[in-house]
Amino acid sequence: MALIKLKKDIVFSKKVQPIKLPTGKNYSLPDGSTVTLLGWGITEHGVESDSLLSTKMQVRNVRECMEEYREFLSGSKDEKVRKTYFPHIRTICLEGESDFCHADSGGPMVDENNVQVGIISFNINCGSGSPVPSAATDVRKWLWWINQELSKKI
């Protein structure tokens, strides 16, 4: 996760708008909630999109997701893979008929109130058909850090 501090104010327009963040670490995002992921990643045709794409996915229980990954990755002999592709308690696990792909990582994930609750992180397969859920960073778990950094004088 990163924050960028700008020297000049942003000029908002129809295409440039601020995004809302969760109001606190207890901001509700129940299992089964539908979220929207946005990005310019690789499409089903194998090329990066020229326009912003979106897909809807459902939030999965993170503890069940961690167990699914544990079982799935237990067969991998590659230590790097086992450490890289493993969700943790600061993760939001996702599933759906469609999914994100390469070059979508870092993109926003918003709930039905257009609050950015996540940042696209990783999945095992692009698109649908992954043997385990996809993962996003849970912004709610990092609000303390975001607020700490925004309060610093530069």
Buried (B, 14 or more C-beta within 10 A) or exposed (E): EEEEEEEEEEEEEEEEEEEEBBEEEEBEBEEEBEBBBBBBBBBEEEEBBEEEBEBEBBBBBBEEBBEBBEEBBEEEEEEEEBEEBBBEEBBBBBBBEBBBBEBBBEBBBBBEEEBBBBBBBBBBEBBEEBEBBBBBBBBBBBBEEBEEBEEEEE
